[in-house]
């Protein structure tokens, strides 16, 4: 294999590429490029999904509103469904880009579509020219020498195996397997770490790889930024990056970094420890304080969504206020600027979520008013039956001032809110 000597940036993300936790990461990547740099979102991994176009538009909107950059869409949903003209248009869009983001979907589907196409070469040339490739979630699985067939094993029940990856990393001397969702916990009662495989299955999968293969595990909402020019990798986000090689393991937390030579099998004996002897932690870790900060942020986020789901506005509002207070306290405690910015982005997201929920549920206003209005109308009826007309009229006027319209009918009083 010909190994490229020209350098750019390869950013691998465990998940969260279109969430608040990666906003500052994307901004930082664009800041390394020229002001006129063009960005593009490649839709292939989700090309088989009915909502693929909505996912692409969401990416464009995210970059416009959150990152402050306009990006285009390179649409190559499949080699069968894409016409020759559409394919060439997608290839040209990619060739003109300096920043390419590829995200969720099926890794094996993406590999099948890309292998007979010029896309792997185009992405390699982009990096060689000093550009940036961001491979997140499913796409991160495709760029190494082997790809984990997640859906086939986890959902369909196929036997444990690997498939050939695009090996874009191999063109830069990096013989790796990349595994996102390393710390996934969606299973709840069952182990879904290691990209939904769980530890027992993943140990078996490791044994199927060549003995000298290096595995890069990416926690969710975590990015490993490999600057091929400087030869340094930096960890961003809220989790860790784990590197495994021949029974040795190294773990690097957000804010730390390491030489890319570690991924090429150099300096391993000096920097790593055998797993049975304990885990190697980067000496540049951010410490437990950051973990405690994000634990608290996620607790508040969960409280907000619980309040929203239950229709308990007081709970949701209290969560927003608590999040605001926590951010200000963290700022006073000199928490990392990047984390403060990410937490503020989350606060804005939750406020928007609340607004969307209220806008989509106007009928809730009537439901909330109903118990009080019905009680007042019952009281009015009792006053009318007792000939206390002034009191009955006072209740009607009170309701009217509250924009509740009361109409007396043969079936009894009826009410509605003013438009």
SULFEN-V633170 format. One record per residue. PHI is phi in whole degrees, 0 to 359 (none if undefined). BURIAL is 1 if it has 9 or more other ideal C-beta (glycine too) atoms within 8 Angstrom, else 0. Layout:
PHI | BURIAL
PHI | BURIAL
//
This chain:
none | 0
280 | 0
262 | 0
290 | 1
248 | 0
269 | 0
239 | 1
213 | 1
234 | 1
246 | 1
252 | 1
253 | 1
238 | 1
287 | 1
175 | 1
76 | 1
296 | 1
241 | 0
232 | 1
301 | 1
293 | 1
252 | 1
302 | 1
293 | 1
295 | 1
299 | 1
300 | 1
295 | 1
293 | 1
296 | 1
295 | 0
280 | 0
264 | 1
289 | 0
303 | 0
267 | 0
301 | 1
259 | 1
250 | 1
210 | 1
251 | 1
260 | 1
266 | 1
304 | 1
305 | 1
256 | 1
299 | 1
273 | 1
275 | 0
293 | 0
259 | 0
301 | 1
292 | 0
294 | 0
298 | 1
295 | 1
294 | 0
296 | 1
297 | 1
298 | 1
294 | 0
300 | 1
290 | 1
291 | 1
271 | 0
257 | 1
265 | 1
78 | 0
228 | 1
266 | 0
238 | 1
258 | 1
238 | 1
259 | 1
262 | 1
223 | 1
290 | 1
194 | 1
289 | 1
277 | 0
274 | 0
268 | 1
289 | 0
306 | 0
294 | 0
297 | 1
295 | 1
296 | 0
296 | 0
295 | 1
298 | 1
293 | 0
299 | 1
293 | 1
296 | 1
275 | 0
273 | 1
253 | 1
221 | 1
237 | 1
249 | 1
231 | 1
227 | 1
286 | 1
140 | 1
252 | 1
295 | 1
290 | 1
298 | 1
299 | 1
299 | 1
298 | 0
285 | 1
276 | 1
303 | 0
275 | 0
255 | 1
279 | 0
300 | 1
302 | 1
294 | 0
297 | 1
295 | 1
297 | 1
296 | 1
299 | 1
293 | 1
300 | 1
276 | 1
94 | 1
277 | 1
229 | 1
250 | 1
251 | 1
249 | 1
240 | 1
53 | 1
302 | 1
295 | 1
298 | 1
293 | 1
272 | 1
274 | 1
269 | 1
291 | 1
234 | 1
241 | 1
277 | 1
280 | 1
300 | 1
299 | 1
298 | 1
275 | 1
284 | 0
260 | 0
267 | 0
91 | 0
293 | 0
294 | 0
294 | 0
196 | 0
242 | 1
240 | 1
297 | 0
266 | 1
287 | 1
55 | 1
298 | 1
297 | 1
298 | 1
290 | 1
245 | 1
76 | 0
246 | 1
271 | 1
228 | 1
241 | 1
253 | 1
232 | 1
280 | 1
51 | 1
298 | 1
252 | 1
304 | 1
230 | 0
294 | 0
293 | 1
67 | 0
273 | 0
227 | 0
285 | 0
240 | 1
294 | 1
58 | 1
60 | 1
74 | 1
278 | 1
78 | 1
297 | 1
302 | 0
292 | 1
292 | 1
300 | 0
294 | 1
298 | 1
301 | 1
292 | 0
275 | 0
276 | 1
306 | 0
300 | 0
266 | 0
286 | 1
258 | 1
252 | 1
249 | 1
259 | 1
249 | 1
295 | 1
293 | 1
57 | 1
222 | 1
235 | 1
248 | 1
262 | 1
260 | 1
270 | 1
290 | 1
287 | 0
275 | 0
78 | 0
241 | 1
246 | 1
234 | 1
257 | 1
232 | 1
109 | 1
239 | 1
236 | 1
236 | 1
242 | 1
248 | 1
240 | 1
239 | 1
203 | 1
49 | 0
80 | 0
251 | 1
219 | 1
230 | 1
237 | 1
237 | 1
270 | 1
303 | 1
96 | 1
264 | 1
204 | 1
203 | 1
285 | 1
296 | 1
301 | 0
301 | 1
282 | 1
264 | 1
85 | 0
261 | 0
62 | 0
296 | 1
297 | 0
281 | 0
254 | 1
248 | 1
236 | 1
291 | 0
302 | 1
291 | 0
262 | 0
118 | 0
260 | 0
275 | 1
252 | 0
302 | 1
286 | 0
253 | 0
293 | 1
274 | 1
87 | 0
289 | 0
299 | 0
295 | 1
297 | 0
296 | 0
300 | 1
287 | 1
301 | 0
294 | 1
300 | 1
289 | 0
298 | 0
294 | 1
300 | 1
296 | 0
297 | 1
299 | 1
294 | 0
295 | 1
297 | 1
294 | 1
294 | 0
274 | 0
72 | 0
264 | 0
297 | 0
297 | 0
295 | 1
296 | 1
295 | 1
298 | 1
296 | 1
297 | 1
295 | 0
293 | 1
295 | 1
300 | 1
296 | 0
296 | 1
296 | 1
294 | 0
297 | 0
296 | 1
297 | 1
296 | 0
272 | 0
63 | 0
299 | 1
306 | 0
303 | 0
299 | 0
290 | 1
300 | 1
297 | 1
295 | 1
294 | 1
295 | 1
298 | 1
296 | 1
302 | 1
296 | 1
299 | 1
291 | 1
298 | 1
298 | 0
301 | 1
296 | 1
297 | 0
296 | 0
297 | 1
293 | 1
294 | 0
280 | 0
231 | 0
295 | 0
294 | 0
296 | 1
299 | 0
298 | 0
297 | 0
293 | 0
286 | 1
307 | 0
302 | 0
292 | 0
297 | 1
297 | 0
297 | 0
294 | 1
292 | 1
297 | 0
296 | 1
298 | 1
296 | 1
295 | 0
298 | 1
295 | 1
294 | 0
268 | 0
74 | 0
269 | 0
293 | 0
297 | 0
295 | 0
297 | 1
294 | 0
298 | 0
295 | 1
298 | 1
293 | 0
299 | 1
296 | 1
299 | 1
296 | 0
270 | 0
66 | 0
255 | 1
269 | 1
251 | 1
235 | 0
276 | 0
234 | 0
298 | 0
274 | 0
113 | 0
291 | 1
241 | 1
221 | 1
205 | 0
276 | 1
298 | 0
296 | 0
//
